[in-house]
Amino acid sequence: MDEIQPNDAASDHYELLDSGGGRVLEKWGSVICSRPGQQIWWRRKLSGSEWRKAADFKRDVKQPVKTRMGSLMFLIGGPGGSPRALGPELRESWDRVTAMCAAFSTKMRRPARVLHLFGGVGGHTLAAALGGASVAHVEAHQESLSRARENASLNATALASRDIRWVLDDPVKFAQREKAQNARHDLLIVDPHSSREAKHGFEPERDLASLITTASGLLSDAPLGLVVVCRQSNLSPTTLQNLLKHELSIFGGSFECGELLIRGAESVPPVPCGTFGVWQK
């Protein structure tokens, strides 16, 4: 198949079209493509001929394509733009963060101070900014940070005058320095990258508990919450909830944990992609 070229006029929404047989079939802006996924063992709904029409995402989508998710536009494809990096399974989390930040701004009459660790290509950062927050986006990989800034530029009208600080740094070390300097944030978002991508990188099973401890020490006197998402991880929702409650029950508030899912139409089986946990004051 010929290489897929970008379509600058495309502003179509993302859509999960089908799943099964170890792959997902998706519409990204103007492009329909398939890619592999974990634990997708059920049968597909659409015919084989429909699947064969699709491009292979990794092989064919070499240049960025615009796609809309909710209220935000993103670039997908090309360097730093894999579906795993963006995470369509995070759409509900982005909506939650936008609503939390907007409610905080209305109540407190100031922007929420948000720290996004492992900021990646910027989904949660842009969602927080959309809710009026002031965001520090911390990411260790220049390629992902560059794509995050591109995504912010793509949403310049919606995010006009929003305060986003882009930080190229190791997220864990940055958080530790913030704690040592007595810095405080109203909302913390932790979205660690899969350990499969870096031999000596962050591993949720090994490192998440200590990072949550560090994060709890960064909360302001009027905390908004802590959001943790672990994509492509075997961490169970119960384990994550226990970790959060151990550190944060002293502050009161509510806890919610569950599966991260890519959702399509009602007839399309949702695709599991990891675990989320939210503590909200």
C-alpha angles and dihedrals in degrees: 000000000000118000113272112245125210120261108210092192094057114109098155121143124253113258135185104221103178143337138199143094092062096304143083126222112213143171113224108185105299095347129087113200144151132226137176124265139180127259093009096136102141127099122273121249099210124068124263090249090060091051093048090059091063126097120237103248099215095042102038110029101076099146127055118270123197118238134169126226113184108308096344136080123216140182115236127189132029124066112346093004108101119142088242090057093051098037115207085197087072097064094102090047091052091052090050093051092049091051093046093051094045092050091048092051091051094048099041097032092228136080117274113250106232129189114197111193117196087016094180114178092345112258097138092036093056091043091054092046089050087059090055098261130147105234136198107200112198120191131159098207120075093206092058092043091052091051090048090055090048089052090050090052089050088059096042094129095051092042098042112157092001116149112235121163113200113210125187102201145108103284096216094049091045091053091048091052091048090054092048089051092049092241115168133207132185096215130024123196119193118189106164118196119243114274087227088076096057126033093210097027132111114310114194094207090055106027110027098084093056092045091053088051090053091046093052088058091056097059119118125234088263100040122190098195152272124268120195124184122181110189123193089008133130090222109129123226089239092055092049092047091051091051092050095045092049091058104030110032088093089069095052117222131116135295131212127177133171149125124314107230136183104222131199133165118331091262093054116086111239116244120231114227107165142295136304132197129188131189112188126184 
